[in-house]
Amino acid sequence: MNYRDQLTPWAIFQRLSTGQNVCFSRFRTRTEADAYMSILRQGSGKFEVVYDLPQPQPQEVQG
């Protein structure tokens, strides 16, 4: 996991009718995500704010 991924742990996921979730947008703070979510609620899609910090990837040993 790189530093850039750690900067935006809050994400808005769109729930699709097929049961899949798609990451719609990422934010640094919950407040920013909630503010953007209030705009998205005016439409007809289903969205959810989640804390989605990427899992660290195992590092390969070179040698």
C-alpha positions as CSV (number, residue, x, y, z in Angstrom):
1,M,0.0,0.0,0.0
2,N,1.5,3.3,-1.0
3,Y,1.1,6.7,0.8
4,R,-1.3,8.0,-1.8
5,D,-3.8,5.2,-1.1
6,Q,-3.7,6.0,2.6
7,L,-4.7,9.6,2.0
8,T,-8.2,8.8,0.9
9,P,-9.7,6.1,3.1
10,W,-13.3,7.3,2.8
11,A,-15.1,6.1,-0.3
12,I,-18.6,6.3,-1.8
13,F,-19.7,3.0,-3.3
14,Q,-22.6,2.7,-5.7
15,R,-24.8,-0.3,-5.2
16,L,-25.8,-1.8,-8.5
17,S,-29.0,-3.9,-9.1
18,T,-26.7,-6.8,-10.0
19,G,-25.5,-7.0,-6.4
20,Q,-22.1,-5.5,-7.2
21,N,-20.6,-2.4,-5.5
22,V,-18.5,0.1,-7.5
23,C,-16.2,2.6,-5.9
24,F,-17.6,5.9,-7.2
25,S,-15.3,8.4,-5.5
26,R,-12.7,8.7,-2.7
27,F,-12.2,11.4,0.0
28,R,-9.8,12.3,2.8
29,T,-12.4,13.0,5.4
30,R,-15.8,11.6,6.3
31,T,-17.2,15.2,6.2
32,E,-16.2,15.6,2.5
33,A,-17.7,12.2,1.6
34,D,-21.0,13.0,3.4
35,A,-21.2,16.4,1.7
36,Y,-20.8,14.8,-1.7
37,M,-23.2,12.1,-0.8
38,S,-25.9,14.7,-0.1
39,I,-25.6,15.8,-3.7
40,L,-25.8,12.2,-5.0
41,R,-29.0,11.5,-3.0
42,Q,-30.8,13.9,-5.3
43,G,-30.5,11.3,-8.1
44,S,-32.0,7.8,-8.3
45,G,-28.9,5.7,-7.5
46,K,-28.1,3.9,-4.3
47,F,-24.8,5.0,-2.7
48,E,-23.1,4.3,0.6
49,V,-20.2,6.0,2.4
50,V,-17.6,3.5,3.8
51,Y,-14.2,3.6,5.4
52,D,-12.1,1.6,2.9
53,L,-8.5,1.6,3.8
54,P,-6.7,-0.7,1.3
55,Q,-5.1,-3.8,2.7
56,P,-1.3,-3.9,2.7
57,Q,0.2,-6.0,-0.1
58,P,2.8,-8.6,0.9
59,Q,6.2,-7.5,-0.3
60,E,8.2,-10.0,-2.4
61,V,11.7,-10.9,-1.2
62,Q,14.3,-10.4,-3.8
63,G,17.5,-12.4,-3.7
